[in-house]
Amino acid sequence: MKAEGSSGLEQTVIRIGHFEFLNGYPLYYGLEKGAGWGCFHLVNGVPTVLNRMLLQGELDISPVSSIECAAHAAELLFLPRVSITADGAVDSIRLISSRPISEIGTVAVTQQSATSVVLLKILLKQKYGLDPAYGALDGGIDEALGSHDAVLLIGDQALGAHYGAVGAYSYDLGEEWKSFTGLPMVFALWAVRRPFFARRAEETLEVQDRLCYSVEYCRGHWDEVVAAAACVYPFDEELLFSYFDKLRYDFSDEYRAGLAEFYRRAVEIGEAEPAPELEFIQV
């Protein structure tokens, strides 16, 4: 297994999007442990980049941010057994603020995840009755907090800021969503381009099987997985154990309900158009 850019790949190679963030680690780690696995390449990127690459045909299969799944439902098919979900606190989707959330008037938001931005807007508008001014997060966190009341961070940057006690207040958006709706928050699904699936359905299902195998392998070997992750990411093993314990990678009926509620509220606040039902591959 190798992660690299997408240039120079032969057509027979399955190009799979590879989340650079820690939350995707268990989905990929076990791939190397499986036997009989065909030829594939992992292509690195943050969520917004992988979304674009899949839609432009530069990837064949990839995790896709939840809000983009709805926006491009006509172009994609979705794998029914895999997601990136949190049923409560997630740690890596954080609103870091210099003041209490009820007093926030300006927010600098990450440009790496459209779903997290929409989630924040839902929570601030519908849970807290706020309509702050939003700006793009450019530069460092301290710089952003110097010109905004709060900053939305995702991924490893959010983990580092939270555990490094950056900002006076730190709000976990997974926890905020759960307390507001009582439902899990689905951050990403796995999708395949329809033309690719039409040609290579069996291999697509094999990818799904391997992703599920990877997660199951990690569940049975957390000591090994955490030790390996600690060599790659700048976090200690205690934090890694705690973080991985918060993440879910299957896609149950309850998670589907959480996703539907997210879409409903995104439409209500004008951040999404009513979309057709997502079409999942029949297994």
C-alpha positions as protocol buffer text, in pm:
chain_id: "A"
residue {
  index: 1
  type: MET
  ca { x: 0 y: 0 z: 0 }
}
residue {
  index: 2
  type: LYS
  ca { x: 135 y: 341 z: -89 }
}
residue {
  index: 3
  type: ALA
  ca { x: -3 y: 693 z: -48 }
}
residue {
  index: 4
  type: GLU
  ca { x: 104 y: 947 z: -307 }
}
residue {
  index: 5
  type: GLY
  ca { x: -20 y: 1194 z: -563 }
}
residue {
  index: 6
  type: SER
  ca { x: -245 y: 1079 z: -844 }
}
residue {
  index: 7
  type: SER
  ca { x: -26 y: 1160 z: -1146 }
}
residue {
  index: 8
  type: GLY
  ca { x: 117 y: 882 z: -1356 }
}
residue {
  index: 9
  type: LEU
  ca { x: -118 y: 609 z: -1237 }
}
residue {
  index: 10
  type: GLU
  ca { x: -226 y: 341 z: -1482 }
}
residue {
  index: 11
  type: GLN
  ca { x: -597 y: 291 z: -1546 }
}
residue {
  index: 12
  type: THR
  ca { x: -597 y: -51 z: -1377 }
}
residue {
  index: 13
  type: VAL
  ca { x: -496 y: 100 z: -1043 }
}
residue {
  index: 14
  type: ILE
  ca { x: -780 y: 185 z: -805 }
}
residue {
  index: 15
  type: ARG
  ca { x: -722 y: 539 z: -680 }
}
residue {
  index: 16
  type: ILE
  ca { x: -848 y: 570 z: -323 }
}
residue {
  index: 17
  type: GLY
  ca { x: -873 y: 896 z: -132 }
}
residue {
  index: 18
  type: HIS
  ca { x: -667 y: 898 z: 188 }
}
residue {
  index: 19
  type: PHE
  ca { x: -768 y: 1132 z: 473 }
}
residue {
  index: 20
  type: GLU
  ca { x: -450 y: 1285 z: 611 }
}
residue {
  index: 21
  type: PHE
  ca { x: -611 y: 1335 z: 952 }
}
residue {
  index: 22
  type: LEU
  ca { x: -584 y: 1101 z: 1247 }
}
residue {
  index: 23
  type: ASN
  ca { x: -956 y: 1018 z: 1236 }
}
residue {
  index: 24
  type: GLY
  ca { x: -905 y: 809 z: 922 }
}
residue {
  index: 25
  type: TYR
  ca { x: -612 y: 607 z: 1055 }
}
residue {
  index: 26
  type: PRO
  ca { x: -808 y: 293 z: 1157 }
}
residue {
  index: 27
  type: LEU
  ca { x: -972 y: 279 z: 814 }
}
residue {
  index: 28
  type: TYR
  ca { x: -637 y: 244 z: 641 }
}
residue {
  index: 29
  type: TYR
  ca { x: -405 y: 80 z: 892 }
}
residue {
  index: 30
  type: GLY
  ca { x: -541 y: -272 z: 854 }
}
residue {
  index: 31
  type: LEU
  ca { x: -532 y: -264 z: 473 }
}
residue {
  index: 32
  type: GLU
  ca { x: -167 y: -369 z: 488 }
}
residue {
  index: 33
  type: LYS
  ca { x: -263 y: -671 z: 699 }
}
residue {
  index: 34
  type: GLY
  ca { x: -505 y: -819 z: 446 }
}
residue {
  index: 35
  type: ALA
  ca { x: -396 y: -1082 z: 196 }
}
residue {
  index: 36
  type: GLY
  ca { x: -511 y: -1112 z: -165 }
}
residue {
  index: 37
  type: TRP
  ca { x: -561 y: -740 z: -205 }
}
residue {
  index: 38
  type: GLY
  ca { x: -531 y: -603 z: -555 }
}
residue {
  index: 39
  type: CYS
  ca { x: -342 y: -307 z: -690 }
}
residue {
  index: 40
  type: PHE
  ca { x: -437 y: 27 z: -544 }
}
residue {
  index: 41
  type: HIS
  ca { x: -292 y: 365 z: -455 }
}
residue {
  index: 42
  type: LEU
  ca { x: -387 y: 593 z: -170 }
}
residue {
  index: 43
  type: VAL
  ca { x: -394 y: 961 z: -262 }
}
residue {
  index: 44
  type: ASN
  ca { x: -340 y: 1201 z: 27 }
}
residue {
  index: 45
  type: GLY
  ca { x: -558 y: 1504 z: 91 }
}
residue {
  index: 46
  type: VAL
  ca { x: -773 y: 1699 z: 332 }
}
residue {
  index: 47
  type: PRO
  ca { x: -1151 y: 1652 z: 293 }
}
residue {
  index: 48
  type: THR
  ca { x: -1215 y: 1946 z: 60 }
}
residue {
  index: 49
  type: VAL
  ca { x: -933 y: 1837 z: -172 }
}
residue {
  index: 50
  type: LEU
  ca { x: -1045 y: 1473 z: -184 }
}
residue {
  index: 51
  type: ASN
  ca { x: -1404 y: 1582 z: -252 }
}
residue {
  index: 52
  type: ARG
  ca { x: -1289 y: 1784 z: -551 }
}
residue {
  index: 53
  type: MET
  ca { x: -1058 y: 1513 z: -684 }
}
residue {
  index: 54
  type: LEU
  ca { x: -1330 y: 1247 z: -674 }
}
residue {
  index: 55
  type: LEU
  ca { x: -1580 y: 1469 z: -852 }
}
residue {
  index: 56
  type: GLN
  ca { x: -1323 y: 1559 z: -1119 }
}
residue {
  index: 57
  type: GLY
  ca { x: -1242 y: 1194 z: -1184 }
}
residue {
  index: 58
  type: GLU
  ca { x: -895 y: 1206 z: -1028 }
}
residue {
  index: 59
  type: LEU
  ca { x: -1002 y: 945 z: -771 }
}
residue {
  index: 60
  type: ASP
  ca { x: -1221 y: 638 z: -804 }
}
residue {
  index: 61
  type: ILE
  ca { x: -1329 y: 580 z: -442 }
}
residue {
  index: 62
  type: SER
  ca { x: -1293 y: 819 z: -151 }
}
residue {
  index: 63
  type: PRO
  ca { x: -1433 y: 940 z: 177 }
}
residue {
  index: 64
  type: VAL
  ca { x: -1657 y: 1239 z: 104 }
}
residue {
  index: 65
  type: SER
  ca { x: -1770 y: 1509 z: 345 }
}
residue {
  index: 66
  type: SER
  ca { x: -2135 y: 1462 z: 438 }
}
residue {
  index: 67
  type: ILE
  ca { x: -2253 y: 1796 z: 301 }
}
residue {
  index: 68
  type: GLU
  ca { x: -2088 y: 1720 z: -35 }
}
residue {
  index: 69
  type: CYS
  ca { x: -2255 y: 1377 z: -50 }
}
residue {
  index: 70
  type: ALA
  ca { x: -2593 y: 1547 z: -67 }
}
residue {
  index: 71
  type: ALA
  ca { x: -2478 y: 1811 z: -314 }
}
residue {
  index: 72
  type: HIS
  ca { x: -2346 y: 1547 z: -556 }
}
residue {
  index: 73
  type: ALA
  ca { x: -2583 y: 1257 z: -495 }
}
residue {
  index: 74
  type: ALA
  ca { x: -2656 y: 1226 z: -868 }
}
residue {
  index: 75
  type: GLU
  ca { x: -2288 y: 1170 z: -950 }
}
residue {
  index: 76
  type: LEU
  ca { x: -2194 y: 927 z: -675 }
}
residue {
  index: 77
  type: LEU
  ca { x: -2290 y: 596 z: -522 }
}
residue {
  index: 78
  type: PHE
  ca { x: -2226 y: 535 z: -154 }
}
residue {
  index: 79
  type: LEU
  ca { x: -2078 y: 241 z: 34 }
}
residue {
  index: 80
  type: PRO
  ca { x: -2339 y: 126 z: 287 }
}
residue {
  index: 81
  type: ARG
  ca { x: -2110 y: -16 z: 555 }
}
residue {
  index: 82
  type: VAL
  ca { x: -1857 y: 261 z: 614 }
}
residue {
  index: 83
  type: SER
  ca { x: -1865 y: 613 z: 758 }
}
residue {
  index: 84
  type: ILE
  ca { x: -1673 y: 844 z: 989 }
}
residue {
  index: 85
  type: THR
  ca { x: -1909 y: 919 z: 1276 }
}
residue {
  index: 86
  type: ALA
  ca { x: -1911 y: 1031 z: 1638 }
}
residue {
  index: 87
  type: ASP
  ca { x: -2194 y: 961 z: 1880 }
}
residue {
  index: 88
  type: GLY
  ca { x: -2114 y: 1256 z: 2102 }
}
residue {
  index: 89
  type: ALA
  ca { x: -1774 y: 1414 z: 2166 }
}
residue {
  index: 90
  type: VAL
  ca { x: -1526 y: 1379 z: 1880 }
}
residue {
  index: 91
  type: ASP
  ca { x: -1236 y: 1602 z: 2001 }
}
residue {
  index: 92
  type: SER
  ca { x: -1119 y: 1692 z: 1649 }
}
residue {
  index: 93
  type: ILE
  ca { x: -1398 y: 1930 z: 1543 }
}
residue {
  index: 94
  type: ARG
  ca { x: -1353 y: 2227 z: 1773 }
}
residue {
  index: 95
  type: LEU
  ca { x: -1467 y: 2584 z: 1815 }
}
residue {
  index: 96
  type: ILE
  ca { x: -1184 y: 2757 z: 2001 }
}
residue {
  index: 97
  type: SER
  ca { x: -1293 y: 3090 z: 2147 }
}
residue {
  index: 98
  type: SER
  ca { x: -1167 y: 3382 z: 2351 }
}
residue {
  index: 99
  type: ARG
  ca { x: -1512 y: 3430 z: 2503 }
}
residue {
  index: 100
  type: PRO
  ca { x: -1823 y: 3227 z: 2593 }
}
residue {
  index: 101
  type: ILE
  ca { x: -2013 y: 3092 z: 2295 }
}
residue {
  index: 102
  type: SER
  ca { x: -2314 y: 3314 z: 2370 }
}
residue {
  index: 103
  type: GLU
  ca { x: -2094 y: 3623 z: 2313 }
}
residue {
  index: 104
  type: ILE
  ca { x: -1935 y: 3521 z: 1983 }
}
residue {
  index: 105
  type: GLY
  ca { x: -1976 y: 3774 z: 1703 }
}
residue {
  index: 106
  type: THR
  ca { x: -1705 y: 3675 z: 1454 }
}
residue {
  index: 107
  type: VAL
  ca { x: -1564 y: 3335 z: 1359 }
}
residue {
  index: 108
  type: ALA
  ca { x: -1270 y: 3233 z: 1139 }
}
residue {
  index: 109
  type: VAL
  ca { x: -1351 y: 2895 z: 983 }
}
residue {
  index: 110
  type: THR
  ca { x: -1129 y: 2624 z: 840 }
}
residue {
  index: 111
  type: GLN
  ca { x: -1125 y: 2582 z: 464 }
}
residue {
  index: 112
  type: GLN
  ca { x: -1050 y: 2210 z: 493 }
}
residue {
  index: 113
  type: SER
  ca { x: -1401 y: 2079 z: 570 }
}
residue {
  index: 114
  type: ALA
  ca { x: -1730 y: 2217 z: 440 }
}
residue {
  index: 115
  type: THR
  ca { x: -1931 y: 1981 z: 661 }
}
residue {
  index: 116
  type: SER
  ca { x: -1778 y: 2118 z: 981 }
}
residue {
  index: 117
  type: VAL
  ca { x: -1853 y: 2474 z: 874 }
}
residue {
  index: 118
  type: VAL
  ca { x: -2218 y: 2391 z: 805 }
}
residue {
  index: 119
  type: LEU
  ca { x: -2243 y: 2203 z: 1135 }
}
residue {
  index: 120
  type: LEU
  ca { x: -2111 y: 2506 z: 1320 }
}
residue {
  index: 121
  type: LYS
  ca { x: -2359 y: 2737 z: 1147 }
}
residue {
  index: 122
  type: ILE
  ca { x: -2648 y: 2505 z: 1238 }
}
residue {
  index: 123
  type: LEU
  ca { x: -2545 y: 2497 z: 1603 }
}
residue {
  index: 124
  type: LEU
  ca { x: -2481 y: 2868 z: 1637 }
}
residue {
  index: 125
  type: LYS
  ca { x: -2803 y: 2965 z: 1459 }
}
residue {
  index: 126
  type: GLN
  ca { x: -3047 y: 2703 z: 1584 }
}
residue {
  index: 127
  type: LYS
  ca { x: -2908 y: 2607 z: 1923 }
}
residue {
  index: 128
  type: TYR
  ca { x: -2770 y: 2942 z: 2038 }
}
residue {
  index: 129
  type: GLY
  ca { x: -2967 y: 3191 z: 1826 }
}
residue {
  index: 130
  type: LEU
  ca { x: -2649 y: 3349 z: 1689 }
}
residue {
  index: 131
  type: ASP
  ca { x: -2566 y: 3477 z: 1342 }
}
residue {
  index: 132
  type: PRO
  ca { x: -2200 y: 3579 z: 1361 }
}
residue {
  index: 133
  type: ALA
  ca { x: -1985 y: 3709 z: 1079 }
}
residue {
  index: 134
  type: TYR
  ca { x: -1772 y: 3434 z: 923 }
}
residue {
  index: 135
  type: GLY
  ca { x: -1430 y: 3471 z: 767 }
}
residue {
  index: 136
  type: ALA
  ca { x: -1173 y: 3232 z: 625 }
}
residue {
  index: 137
  type: LEU
  ca { x: -904 y: 3099 z: 855 }
}
residue {
  index: 138
  type: ASP
  ca { x: -578 y: 3228 z: 713 }
}
residue {
  index: 139
  type: GLY
  ca { x: -253 y: 3201 z: 903 }
}
residue {
  index: 140
  type: GLY
  ca { x: -210 y: 3078 z: 1257 }
}
residue {
  index: 141
  type: ILE
  ca { x: -460 y: 3024 z: 1536 }
}
residue {
  index: 142
  type: ASP
  ca { x: -326 y: 3304 z: 1754 }
}
residue {
  index: 143
  type: GLU
  ca { x: -347 y: 3545 z: 1463 }
}
residue {
  index: 144
  type: ALA
  ca { x: -704 y: 3438 z: 1391 }
}
residue {
  index: 145
  type: LEU
  ca { x: -807 y: 3481 z: 1755 }
}
residue {
  index: 146
  type: GLY
  ca { x: -654 y: 3827 z: 1744 }
}
residue {
  index: 147
  type: SER
  ca { x: -903 y: 3935 z: 1478 }
}
residue {
  index: 148
  type: HIS
  ca { x: -1200 y: 3704 z: 1552 }
}
residue {
  index: 149
  type: ASP
  ca { x: -1385 y: 3597 z: 1864 }
}
residue {
  index: 150
  type: ALA
  ca { x: -1350 y: 3229 z: 1775 }
}
residue {
  index: 151
  type: VAL
  ca { x: -1192 y: 2991 z: 1527 }
}
residue {
  index: 152
  type: LEU
  ca { x: -1326 y: 2663 z: 1387 }
}
residue {
  index: 153
  type: LEU
  ca { x: -1057 y: 2395 z: 1365 }
}
residue {
  index: 154
  type: ILE
  ca { x: -1069 y: 2036 z: 1245 }
}
residue {
  index: 155
  type: GLY
  ca { x: -847 y: 1732 z: 1251 }
}
residue {
  index: 156
  type: ASP
  ca { x: -505 y: 1721 z: 1410 }
}
residue {
  index: 157
  type: GLN
  ca { x: -494 y: 2100 z: 1441 }
}
residue {
  index: 158
  type: ALA
  ca { x: -810 y: 2092 z: 1652 }
}
residue {
  index: 159
  type: LEU
  ca { x: -670 y: 1816 z: 1872 }
}
residue {
  index: 160
  type: GLY
  ca { x: -347 y: 2005 z: 1924 }
}
residue {
  index: 161
  type: ALA
  ca { x: -523 y: 2331 z: 2006 }
}
residue {
  index: 162
  type: HIS
  ca { x: -764 y: 2171 z: 2250 }
}
residue {
  index: 163
  type: TYR
  ca { x: -511 y: 1965 z: 2440 }
}
residue {
  index: 164
  type: GLY
  ca { x: -263 y: 2251 z: 2424 }
}
residue {
  index: 165
  type: ALA
  ca { x: -519 y: 2472 z: 2602 }
}
residue {
  index: 166
  type: VAL
  ca { x: -528 y: 2729 z: 2321 }
}
residue {
  index: 167
  type: GLY
  ca { x: -805 y: 2984 z: 2377 }
}
residue {
  index: 168
  type: ALA
  ca { x: -1011 y: 3042 z: 2687 }
}
residue {
  index: 169
  type: TYR
  ca { x: -1300 y: 2822 z: 2567 }
}
residue {
  index: 170
  type: SER
  ca { x: -1311 y: 2502 z: 2362 }
}
residue {
  index: 171
  type: TYR
  ca { x: -1637 y: 2358 z: 2229 }
}
residue {
  index: 172
  type: ASP
  ca { x: -1663 y: 2008 z: 2083 }
}
residue {
  index: 173
  type: LEU
  ca { x: -1908 y: 2019 z: 1790 }
}
residue {
  index: 174
  type: GLY
  ca { x: -1983 y: 1647 z: 1807 }
}
residue {
  index: 175
  type: GLU
  ca { x: -2085 y: 1689 z: 2170 }
}
residue {
  index: 176
  type: GLU
  ca { x: -2280 y: 2006 z: 2090 }
}
residue {
  index: 177
  type: TRP
  ca { x: -2471 y: 1826 z: 1811 }
}
residue {
  index: 178
  type: LYS
  ca { x: -2550 y: 1527 z: 2032 }
}
residue {
  index: 179
  type: SER
  ca { x: -2685 y: 1746 z: 2314 }
}
residue {
  index: 180
  type: PHE
  ca { x: -2892 y: 1946 z: 2063 }
}
residue {
  index: 181
  type: THR
  ca { x: -3044 y: 1663 z: 1857 }
}
residue {
  index: 182
  type: GLY
  ca { x: -2983 y: 1346 z: 2056 }
}
residue {
  index: 183
  type: LEU
  ca { x: -2831 y: 1193 z: 1742 }
}
residue {
  index: 184
  type: PRO
  ca { x: -2485 y: 1093 z: 1619 }
}
residue {
  index: 185
  type: MET
  ca { x: -2302 y: 1320 z: 1375 }
}
residue {
  index: 186
  type: VAL
  ca { x: -2186 y: 1161 z: 1050 }
}
residue {
  index: 187
  type: PHE
  ca { x: -1889 y: 1356 z: 917 }
}
residue {
  index: 188
  type: ALA
  ca { x: -1815 y: 1154 z: 604 }
}
residue {
  index: 189
  type: LEU
  ca { x: -1932 y: 864 z: 391 }
}
residue {
  index: 190
  type: TRP
  ca { x: -1739 y: 661 z: 137 }
}
residue {
  index: 191
  type: ALA
  ca { x: -1837 y: 713 z: -224 }
}
residue {
  index: 192
  type: VAL
  ca { x: -1755 y: 577 z: -566 }
}
residue {
  index: 193
  type: ARG
  ca { x: -1798 y: 748 z: -900 }
}
residue {
  index: 194
  type: ARG
  ca { x: -2091 y: 594 z: -1088 }
}
residue {
  index: 195
  type: PRO
  ca { x: -1894 y: 525 z: -1411 }
}
residue {
  index: 196
  type: PHE
  ca { x: -1622 y: 347 z: -1212 }
}
residue {
  index: 197
  type: PHE
  ca { x: -1874 y: 129 z: -1029 }
}
residue {
  index: 198
  type: ALA
  ca { x: -2043 y: 37 z: -1358 }
}
residue {
  index: 199
  type: ARG
  ca { x: -1710 y: -101 z: -1483 }
}
residue {
  index: 200
  type: ARG
  ca { x: -1566 y: -241 z: -1161 }
}
residue {
  index: 201
  type: ALA
  ca { x: -1844 y: -322 z: -919 }
}
residue {
  index: 202
  type: GLU
  ca { x: -1678 y: -631 z: -774 }
}
residue {
  index: 203
  type: GLU
  ca { x: -1357 y: -444 z: -697 }
}
residue {
  index: 204
  type: THR
  ca { x: -1553 y: -162 z: -536 }
}
residue {
  index: 205
  type: LEU
  ca { x: -1719 y: -409 z: -301 }
}
residue {
  index: 206
  type: GLU
  ca { x: -1375 y: -554 z: -229 }
}
residue {
  index: 207
  type: VAL
  ca { x: -1256 y: -208 z: -123 }
}
residue {
  index: 208
  type: GLN
  ca { x: -1549 y: -182 z: 115 }
}
residue {
  index: 209
  type: ASP
  ca { x: -1471 y: -527 z: 256 }
}
residue {
  index: 210
  type: ARG
  ca { x: -1109 y: -428 z: 310 }
}
residue {
  index: 211
  type: LEU
  ca { x: -1203 y: -105 z: 486 }
}
residue {
  index: 212
  type: CYS
  ca { x: -1433 y: -298 z: 718 }
}
residue {
  index: 213
  type: TYR
  ca { x: -1158 y: -553 z: 775 }
}
residue {
  index: 214
  type: SER
  ca { x: -918 y: -272 z: 863 }
}
residue {
  index: 215
  type: VAL
  ca { x: -1153 y: -135 z: 1128 }
}
residue {
  index: 216
  type: GLU
  ca { x: -1212 y: -483 z: 1273 }
}
residue {
  index: 217
  type: TYR
  ca { x: -840 y: -550 z: 1281 }
}
residue {
  index: 218
  type: CYS
  ca { x: -779 y: -226 z: 1468 }
}
residue {
  index: 219
  type: ARG
  ca { x: -1052 y: -307 z: 1721 }
}
residue {
  index: 220
  type: GLY
  ca { x: -868 y: -625 z: 1809 }
}
residue {
  index: 221
  type: HIS
  ca { x: -519 y: -473 z: 1814 }
}
residue {
  index: 222
  type: TRP
  ca { x: -551 y: -127 z: 1968 }
}
residue {
  index: 223
  type: ASP
  ca { x: -217 y: -146 z: 2149 }
}
residue {
  index: 224
  type: GLU
  ca { x: -41 y: -212 z: 1819 }
}
residue {
  index: 225
  type: VAL
  ca { x: -242 y: 52 z: 1631 }
}
residue {
  index: 226
  type: VAL
  ca { x: -190 y: 323 z: 1891 }
}
residue {
  index: 227
  type: ALA
  ca { x: 184 y: 254 z: 1910 }
}
residue {
  index: 228
  type: ALA
  ca { x: 206 y: 284 z: 1531 }
}
residue {
  index: 229
  type: ALA
  ca { x: -1 y: 603 z: 1524 }
}
residue {
  index: 230
  type: ALA
  ca { x: 218 y: 758 z: 1794 }
}
residue {
  index: 231
  type: CYS
  ca { x: 514 y: 725 z: 1555 }
}
residue {
  index: 232
  type: VAL
  ca { x: 328 y: 920 z: 1286 }
}
residue {
  index: 233
  type: TYR
  ca { x: 126 y: 1182 z: 1473 }
}
residue {
  index: 234
  type: PRO
  ca { x: 245 y: 1424 z: 1746 }
}
residue {
  index: 235
  type: PHE
  ca { x: 20 y: 1285 z: 2021 }
}
residue {
  index: 236
  type: ASP
  ca { x: 88 y: 1055 z: 2314 }
}
residue {
  index: 237
  type: GLU
  ca { x: -65 y: 710 z: 2343 }
}
residue {
  index: 238
  type: GLU
  ca { x: -312 y: 807 z: 2616 }
}
residue {
  index: 239
  type: LEU
  ca { x: -464 y: 1075 z: 2393 }
}
residue {
  index: 240
  type: LEU
  ca { x: -473 y: 836 z: 2097 }
}
residue {
  index: 241
  type: PHE
  ca { x: -656 y: 566 z: 2292 }
}
residue {
  index: 242
  type: SER
  ca { x: -911 y: 822 z: 2408 }
}
residue {
  index: 243
  type: TYR
  ca { x: -956 y: 969 z: 2061 }
}
residue {
  index: 244
  type: PHE
  ca { x: -1001 y: 641 z: 1874 }
}
residue {
  index: 245
  type: ASP
  ca { x: -1254 y: 530 z: 2134 }
}
residue {
  index: 246
  type: LYS
  ca { x: -1480 y: 820 z: 2033 }
}
residue {
  index: 247
  type: LEU
  ca { x: -1492 y: 737 z: 1662 }
}
residue {
  index: 248
  type: ARG
  ca { x: -1730 y: 503 z: 1481 }
}
residue {
  index: 249
  type: TYR
  ca { x: -1677 y: 367 z: 1131 }
}
residue {
  index: 250
  type: ASP
  ca { x: -1990 y: 166 z: 1056 }
}
residue {
  index: 251
  type: PHE
  ca { x: -2318 y: 312 z: 927 }
}
residue {
  index: 252
  type: SER
  ca { x: -2612 y: 196 z: 1136 }
}
residue {
  index: 253
  type: ASP
  ca { x: -2976 y: 305 z: 1109 }
}
residue {
  index: 254
  type: GLU
  ca { x: -2917 y: 549 z: 1395 }
}
residue {
  index: 255
  type: TYR
  ca { x: -2629 y: 706 z: 1206 }
}
residue {
  index: 256
  type: ARG
  ca { x: -2847 y: 735 z: 896 }
}
residue {
  index: 257
  type: ALA
  ca { x: -3105 y: 919 z: 1107 }
}
residue {
  index: 258
  type: GLY
  ca { x: -2836 y: 1156 z: 1231 }
}
residue {
  index: 259
  type: LEU
  ca { x: -2724 y: 1226 z: 875 }
}
residue {
  index: 260
  type: ALA
  ca { x: -3082 y: 1292 z: 762 }
}
residue {
  index: 261
  type: GLU
  ca { x: -3128 y: 1536 z: 1051 }
}
residue {
  index: 262
  type: PHE
  ca { x: -2807 y: 1717 z: 956 }
}
residue {
  index: 263
  type: TYR
  ca { x: -2929 y: 1755 z: 598 }
}
residue {
  index: 264
  type: ARG
  ca { x: -3271 y: 1875 z: 712 }
}
residue {
  index: 265
  type: ARG
  ca { x: -3121 y: 2145 z: 929 }
}
residue {
  index: 266
  type: ALA
  ca { x: -2867 y: 2247 z: 665 }
}
residue {
  index: 267
  type: VAL
  ca { x: -3156 y: 2312 z: 426 }
}
residue {
  index: 268
  type: GLU
  ca { x: -3343 y: 2506 z: 696 }
}
residue {
  index: 269
  type: ILE
  ca { x: -3058 y: 2754 z: 741 }
}
residue {
  index: 270
  type: GLY
  ca { x: -2996 y: 2789 z: 367 }
}
residue {
  index: 271
  type: GLU
  ca { x: -2665 y: 2601 z: 357 }
}
residue {
  index: 272
  type: ALA
  ca { x: -2790 y: 2320 z: 133 }
}
residue {
  index: 273
  type: GLU
  ca { x: -3046 y: 2260 z: -138 }
}
residue {
  index: 274
  type: PRO
  ca { x: -3304 y: 1984 z: -94 }
}
residue {
  index: 275
  type: ALA
  ca { x: -3125 y: 1683 z: -237 }
}
residue {
  index: 276
  type: PRO
  ca { x: -3235 y: 1346 z: -373 }
}
residue {
  index: 277
  type: GLU
  ca { x: -3198 y: 1041 z: -151 }
}
residue {
  index: 278
  type: LEU
  ca { x: -2846 y: 908 z: -137 }
}
residue {
  index: 279
  type: GLU
  ca { x: -2817 y: 587 z: -339 }
}
residue {
  index: 280
  type: PHE
  ca { x: -2624 y: 312 z: -164 }
}
residue {
  index: 281
  type: ILE
  ca { x: -2463 y: 17 z: -337 }
}
residue {
  index: 282
  type: GLN
  ca { x: -2669 y: -298 z: -296 }
}
residue {
  index: 283
  type: VAL
  ca { x: -2460 y: -569 z: -130 }
}
